[in-house]
């Protein structure tokens, strides 16, 4: 899931983002435990961006212990990290200076630069792209991402630090029930003071209405203007 990371001011933002990704997840007390599929010790050897393609050269550690599921997960992490920037549409992978055409022990085929669409199978049914895990969400909050859910509808809640539900709003994606669509929703809420809270994206069970497919993100809540 997208997470907020603080890095020193730089114009090389894509390189800084890759450094944060390879450094591993930063845990936030009281939040869910984050993990990564990228092996410890993986180093960024080079990164160039030209004509919308980011060419990323990684150390040999990136290929270690890589079955099919693990390989696709770690490739997706790099692709989604770099394509968050408007100047990057796809990613060409290199390992120790060699362009990769098959990756990992089970030979995941990389037929050229890889885009987000090549890894939608790695996403949960509801994928919140913004706000990031641990970010301030503003008030009203803009929530964006993609989803593949029944009839393209699901719900977004905003919950305060005491567990009280401040908003619970239905959201509709551009496609659903077997296809992945995007969504862009505005959610207003009331809170008396700035505090940590939770943004929750979820479905309701068709059987009994109970929440399912829950995705929780710690976020910083602020009073409205």
C-alpha positions, -999 to 999 in steps of 0.1 A, spaced: 0 0 0 12 36 -6 29 50 25 41 84 35 78 87 38 98 118 47 131 123 28 155 152 27 146 179 1 158 169 -34 151 173 -70 158 136 -76 124 126 -61 122 92 -79 156 82 -67 147 93 -31 115 72 -34 134 42 -45 158 47 -16 129 47 9 114 16 -7 146 -4 -6 152 8 30 122 -13 41 89 -3 58 87 21 87 63 8 114 38 32 130 28 24 166 -8 11 168 -10 6 131 -10 -26 111 24 -42 105 38 -33 71 60 -57 51 79 -58 18 87 -85 -7 120 -68 -17 150 -87 -2 171 -69 24 204 -57 10 190 -48 -24 208 -17 -37 199 9 -63 228 10 -88 213 35 -113 181 52 -122 174 72 -154 141 85 -168 136 92 -205 104 95 -226 82 83 -197 103 52 -191 123 48 -158 152 24 -162 161 11 -128 193 -9 -122 193 -30 -90 218 -52 -73 217 -90 -77 200 -93 -43 168 -82 -59 165 -116 -77 173 -137 -46 148 -162 -32 123 -153 -59 94 -177 -66 67 -166 -89 44 -149 -63 74 -132 -46 88 -120 -79 56 -104 -91 51 -87 -57 86 -71 -56 84 -60 -93 50 -45 -86 64 -25 -56 90 -9 -78 66 -2 -107 40 14 -84 66 34 -65 81 49 -97 49 54 -117 34 76 -89 54 104 -106 37 121 -136 69 118 -158 70 80 -154 46 56 -173 65 24 -171 97 8 -157 125 -11 -175 143 -35 -151 180 -41 -150 200 -62 -126 238 -54 -123 235 -35 -156 218 -63 -176 183 -57 -189 160 -83 -175 137 -103 -198 129 -132 -174 130 -126 -137 134 -149 -108 137 -187 -104 104 -194 -121 111 -171 -151 85 -143 -149 86 -128 -184 92 -91 -187 85 -82 -223 98 -47 -221 90 -18 -198 63 -27 -172 33 -5 -163 8 -5 -135 -17 -24 -156 8 -54 -157 4 -59 -120 -33 -54 -112 -34 -90 -100 -12 -79 -70 -38 -53 -58 -65 -59 -32 -102 -56 -43 -101 -20 -30 -68 -2 -36 -65 33 -20 -37 52 -38 -43 85 -20 -42 94 9 -10 74 17 -7 54 48 3 78 76 -5 110 57 -27 140 65 -60 137 46 -73 173 48 -110 182 54 -128 174 32 -106 145 22 -100 134 -14 -98 96 -17 -85 80 -49 -76 46 -62 -90 16 -80 -114 -12 -72 -129 -44 -85 -161 -49 -64 -197 -60 -69 -217 -34 -89 -186 -11 -86 -197 2 -52 -180 1 -17 -178 23 14 -152 46 29 -153 55 66 -133 81 85 -129 71 122 -114 93 149 -88 84 175 -115 72 199 -130 48 174 -160 70 166 -172 70 130 -171 105 116 -182 96 80 -194 65 62 -199 72 25 -207 50 -5 -182 53 -33 -185 42 -69 -157 30 -92 -158 34 -130 -161 -3 -134 -168 -33 -112 -180 -70 -110 -151 -85 -127 -133 -54 -140 -111 -29 -122 -123 8 -123 -109 39 -108 -125 61 -82 -121 97 -70 -143 106 -40 -145 136 -16 -154 127 20 -162 154 46 -161 148 83 -162 168 116 -135 166 143 -129 190 171 -91 189 170 -63 175 149 -56 139 157 -46 105 144 -75 85 130 -83 58 105 -95 59 69 -113 26 62 -123 12 28 -146 -19 28 -175 -38 14 -206 -51 31 -213 -88 30 -242 -98 7 -250 -125 33 -254 -104 65 -242 -69 58 -211 -73 80 -179 -54 68 -155 -74 46 -124 -67 25 -114 -41 51 -85 -19 43 -74 4 72 -50 34 68 -38 55 98 -43 92 87 -40 126 103 -74 142 108 -79 180 108 -109 203 116 -125 217 86 -118 253 74 
